Amino acid sequence: MDQESIFENKTVLVTGAAGFIGSNLVDRLLKLGARVIGLDNLFNGRLSNVKDARKSQRFIFHKGDVRDFNFLLDITQDVDIIYHEAAFTSVPQSVKMPSSCNDVNVNGILNILNASLKNEIEKVIFASSSSVYGDTPTLPKKEDMKRIPISPYGVSKLACEAYMQTYNHVYGLDTIALRYFNVFGPRQKDSTYSGVIAIWLGNILRDENLTIFGDGKNSRDFTYIKDVVQANLLAAKSDSPGEIINIGAGNPISLNDLADLMLKITNKRNLKINHTDPRPGDIIHSFADISKAKRLLGFNPKYNQEEGLIDYLEWYKKQYSINLDINK
Ligand SMILES: NC(=O)c1ccc[n+]([C@@H]2O[C@H](COP(=O)([O-])OP(=O)(O)OC[C@H]3O[C@@H](n4cnc5c(N)ncnc54)[C@H](O)[C@@H]3O)[C@@H](O)[C@H]2O)c1
């Protein structure tokens, strides 16, 4: 069955629809013929992210909160599939406000799961995070290895995963949790708490030097948004109830190398790379074993970091009519 035929005539709820990942997913689902309900409280999301989606007759946007159970129950009445992307997403903020993080993420998933049971939702797909692994030294990260999160955000995502599996085992709800590894691409915010690629791209466009927290030897498995959207589409058609699956590029890069690569691609080698103290809650190395995603979902990432960065920059140039010389 191809992806088109899966989503035609389906009604899909995307929470966090005005955010980075949610809005990219919304656009793709609309292209595949789904009716899409977007939900976001606009805490971090932007209405401009769903500007194109709102032109479609198959899209409805609700400003609302995943902590409001009755509201969720109401809007999920005719829904077939839920993508739960809404979250308290910042690791450093979660260190400052652990209770708020728990409230949004853990009470949020419980509401989603309880509404799903009541309204007999076919499948719930949840955006988990590589942060559940914490700083265990074993690399690459495999789904069944020890998880020792080192931030309240990571703890909340681990709790969400456990609820997803429990609702599958105890109530028979069809759930899948996807553990994303550092996603980047169009619509990611260039703000203090967003991913480093979006922040550095903002710096580069303003001709500012780049800052690395720590010595820059730490590495991440930066994963391009189009591959993450693809993984979510594959998850909807897979038969893997209760599973937790890594979604990454499977190809780590150090922050030092990433900074060099970004300056090379943008022809901005004149900019400097400065180092400051490491941040609490930051993991040193993170790198996904994606064999389970390949086996259960047929996932095959199409973008390495350089290809993803070039695609992202092309989008940026077009979106903001910026004169940027991309070194391919
Ligand atoms: N971006 C990454 O690298 C990454 C990595 C691992 C996991 N994730 C997970 O993927 C999901 C999407 O992340 P993102 O990068 O798009 O972040 P984002 O902040 O852009 O999107 C999250 C959205 O959720 C909304 N939201 C927050 N609290 C809400 C609430 N109480 N009710 C309704 N909406 C609420 C925000 O306004 C925002 O639009 C999150 O669950 C995040 O934890 C992201």
The ligand as an SDF file (V2000), in Angstrom:
LIG
                    3D

 44 48  0  0  0  0  0  0  0  0999 V2000
   13.4120   19.3230   17.2710 N   0  0  0  0  0  0  0  0  0  0  0  0
   14.0940   18.2790   17.7310 C   0  0  0  0  0  0  0  0  0  0  0  0
   15.2780   18.1410   17.4930 O   0  0  0  0  0  0  0  0  0  0  0  0
   13.4000   17.2140   18.5640 C   0  0  0  0  0  0  0  0  0  0  0  0
   14.1710   16.1390   19.0190 C   0  0  0  0  0  0  0  0  0  0  0  0
   13.5520   15.1570   19.7810 C   0  0  0  0  0  0  0  0  0  0  0  0
   12.1950   15.2290   20.0460 C   0  0  0  0  0  0  0  0  0  0  0  0
   11.4810   16.3010   19.6070 N   0  0  0  0  0  0  0  0  0  0  0  0
   10.0470   16.3520   19.9230 C   0  0  0  0  0  0  0  0  0  0  0  0
    9.3250   16.5970   18.7360 O   0  0  0  0  0  0  0  0  0  0  0  0
    8.1470   17.3430   19.0330 C   0  0  0  0  0  0  0  0  0  0  0  0
    8.1010   18.5970   18.1640 C   0  0  0  0  0  0  0  0  0  0  0  0
    9.2380   19.4010   18.4720 O   0  0  0  0  0  0  0  0  0  0  0  0
    9.5940   20.7360   17.6940 P   0  0  0  0  0  0  0  0  0  0  0  0
   11.0540   20.7570   17.5230 O   0  0  0  0  0  0  0  0  0  0  0  0
    8.7100   20.8690   16.5220 O   0  0  0  0  0  0  0  0  0  0  0  0
    9.2490   21.8250   18.7890 O   0  0  0  0  0  0  0  0  0  0  0  0
    8.3410   23.1140   18.7090 P   0  0  0  0  0  0  0  0  0  0  0  0
    8.5080   23.8060   20.0250 O   0  0  0  0  0  0  0  0  0  0  0  0
    8.5920   23.8600   17.4740 O   0  0  0  0  0  0  0  0  0  0  0  0
    6.8750   22.4920   18.6260 O   0  0  0  0  0  0  0  0  0  0  0  0
    6.1350   22.1170   19.7580 C   0  0  0  0  0  0  0  0  0  0  0  0
    4.7840   22.7840   19.6500 C   0  0  0  0  0  0  0  0  0  0  0  0
    3.9850   22.3930   20.7720 O   0  0  0  0  0  0  0  0  0  0  0  0
    3.2090   23.5210   21.1550 C   0  0  0  0  0  0  0  0  0  0  0  0
    2.8020   23.3540   22.5510 N   0  0  0  0  0  0  0  0  0  0  0  0
    3.5790   23.4590   23.6570 C   0  0  0  0  0  0  0  0  0  0  0  0
    2.8510   23.2330   24.7460 N   0  0  0  0  0  0  0  0  0  0  0  0
    1.5900   22.9570   24.3260 C   0  0  0  0  0  0  0  0  0  0  0  0
    0.3780   22.6300   24.9950 C   0  0  0  0  0  0  0  0  0  0  0  0
    0.3230   22.5650   26.3310 N   0  0  0  0  0  0  0  0  0  0  0  0
   -0.7340   22.4110   24.2550 N   0  0  0  0  0  0  0  0  0  0  0  0
   -0.6900   22.5220   22.9060 C   0  0  0  0  0  0  0  0  0  0  0  0
    0.4150   22.8300   22.2110 N   0  0  0  0  0  0  0  0  0  0  0  0
    1.5540   23.0420   22.9220 C   0  0  0  0  0  0  0  0  0  0  0  0
    4.1360   24.7010   20.9500 C   0  0  0  0  0  0  0  0  0  0  0  0
    3.4500   25.9390   20.8430 O   0  0  0  0  0  0  0  0  0  0  0  0
    4.8620   24.3170   19.6780 C   0  0  0  0  0  0  0  0  0  0  0  0
    4.2270   24.8460   18.5330 O   0  0  0  0  0  0  0  0  0  0  0  0
    8.2080   17.6460   20.5230 C   0  0  0  0  0  0  0  0  0  0  0  0
    7.4520   16.6740   21.2020 O   0  0  0  0  0  0  0  0  0  0  0  0
    9.6800   17.4870   20.8580 C   0  0  0  0  0  0  0  0  0  0  0  0
    9.8790   17.1530   22.2010 O   0  0  0  0  0  0  0  0  0  0  0  0
   12.0530   17.3010   18.8680 C   0  0  0  0  0  0  0  0  0  0  0  0
  1  2  1  0
  2  3  2  0
  2  4  1  0
  4  5  1  0
  4 44  2  0
  5  6  2  0
  6  7  1  0
  7  8  2  0
  8  9  1  0
  8 44  1  0
  9 10  1  0
  9 42  1  0
 10 11  1  0
 11 12  1  0
 11 40  1  0
 12 13  1  0
 13 14  1  0
 14 15  2  0
 14 16  1  0
 14 17  1  0
 17 18  1  0
 18 19  2  0
 18 20  1  0
 18 21  1  0
 21 22  1  0
 22 23  1  0
 23 24  1  0
 23 38  1  0
 24 25  1  0
 25 26  1  0
 25 36  1  0
 26 27  1  0
 26 35  1  0
 27 28  2  0
 28 29  1  0
 29 30  1  0
 29 35  2  0
 30 31  1  0
 30 32  2  0
 32 33  1  0
 33 34  2  0
 34 35  1  0
 36 37  1  0
 36 38  1  0
 38 39  1  0
 40 41  1  0
 40 42  1  0
 42 43  1  0
M  CHG  2   8   1  16  -1
M  END
$$$$
